[in-house]
Amino acid sequence: MTLRMLKRFYLSDTNTTNWLLQNFPNAYFYGALLQSIAFTRDVNPTTMQVWQRMYDRAISAAKKVAGRAKSLAPLRTEIAARSGYNIYTD
């Protein structure tokens, strides 16, 4: 059985960085530029296409790196290793 754990990329006052921001800050930068289009009125369509292309490149690079991160790690639990243990009743 293969288990994968996926995390969200939340930022907060206490968690000021994450894997995506540390390794691919341009994904955040171009994503923010694309989202700013809703608040700006003087956006050149050519500029917007450049931002979209750069954002797509950053996300593609991040997906390639994340896709290669398939190293095996032992699954650990807090359940005591004892015979006859039932996870539904104990």
CYANA upper distance limits for C-alpha pairs under 8 A (distance plus 0.5 A):
  9 PHE  CA     18 ASN  CA      6.78
  9 PHE  CA     19 TRP  CA      8.15
  9 PHE  CA     20 LEU  CA      7.61
 10 TYR  CA     15 ASN  CA      8.16
 10 TYR  CA     18 ASN  CA      7.97
 11 LEU  CA     15 ASN  CA      5.91
 11 LEU  CA     16 THR  CA      5.98
 11 LEU  CA     17 THR  CA      6.75
 11 LEU  CA     18 ASN  CA      7.76
 12 SER  CA     16 THR  CA      6.17
 17 THR  CA     21 LEU  CA      6.57
 17 THR  CA     22 GLN  CA      7.23
 18 ASN  CA     22 GLN  CA      6.63
 19 TRP  CA     23 ASN  CA      6.55
 20 LEU  CA     24 PHE  CA      5.81
 20 LEU  CA     25 PRO  CA      7.33
 20 LEU  CA     27 ALA  CA      8.33
 20 LEU  CA     62 ALA  CA      8.01
 21 LEU  CA     25 PRO  CA      5.12
 21 LEU  CA     27 ALA  CA      8.23
 21 LEU  CA     28 TYR  CA      7.29
 24 PHE  CA     28 TYR  CA      7.99
 24 PHE  CA     58 ALA  CA      7.26
 24 PHE  CA     62 ALA  CA      7.31
 25 PRO  CA     29 PHE  CA      6.82
 26 ASN  CA     30 TYR  CA      6.44
 26 ASN  CA     55 TYR  CA      7.87
 26 ASN  CA     58 ALA  CA      6.86
 27 ALA  CA     31 GLY  CA      6.36
 27 ALA  CA     55 TYR  CA      6.12
 27 ALA  CA     58 ALA  CA      5.58
 27 ALA  CA     59 ILE  CA      6.61
 28 TYR  CA     32 ALA  CA      6.48
 29 PHE  CA     33 LEU  CA      6.82
 30 TYR  CA     34 LEU  CA      6.66
 30 TYR  CA     51 TRP  CA      6.29
 30 TYR  CA     52 GLN  CA      7.81
 30 TYR  CA     54 MET  CA      7.16
 30 TYR  CA     55 TYR  CA      5.59
 31 GLY  CA     35 GLN  CA      6.73
 31 GLY  CA     55 TYR  CA      6.61
 32 ALA  CA     36 SER  CA      6.59
 33 LEU  CA     37 ILE  CA      7.41
 33 LEU  CA     51 TRP  CA      7.45
 34 LEU  CA     48 MET  CA      7.60
 34 LEU  CA     51 TRP  CA      7.06
 34 LEU  CA     52 GLN  CA      7.39
 36 SER  CA     40 THR  CA      6.88
 37 ILE  CA     41 ARG  CA      7.85
 37 ILE  CA     43 VAL  CA      7.22
 43 VAL  CA     47 THR  CA      7.61
 43 VAL  CA     48 MET  CA      7.40
 44 ASN  CA     48 MET  CA      6.78
 45 PRO  CA     49 GLN  CA      6.72
 46 THR  CA     50 VAL  CA      6.86
 47 THR  CA     51 TRP  CA      6.77
 48 MET  CA     52 GLN  CA      6.67
 49 GLN  CA     53 ARG  CA      6.58
 50 VAL  CA     54 MET  CA      6.64
 51 TRP  CA     55 TYR  CA      6.53
 52 GLN  CA     56 ASP  CA      6.57
 53 ARG  CA     57 ARG  CA      6.74
 54 MET  CA     58 ALA  CA      6.75
 55 TYR  CA     59 ILE  CA      6.71
 56 ASP  CA     60 SER  CA      6.49
 57 ARG  CA     61 ALA  CA      6.64
 58 ALA  CA     62 ALA  CA      6.74
 59 ILE  CA     63 LYS  CA      6.62
 60 SER  CA     64 LYS  CA      6.79
 61 ALA  CA     65 VAL  CA      6.92
 62 ALA  CA     66 ALA  CA      6.57
 63 LYS  CA     67 GLY  CA      6.34
 64 LYS  CA     68 ARG  CA      6.93
 65 VAL  CA     69 ALA  CA      7.09
 81 ALA  CA     85 TYR  CA      8.36
 85 TYR  CA     90 ASP  CA      7.51
 86 ASN  CA     90 ASP  CA      6.28
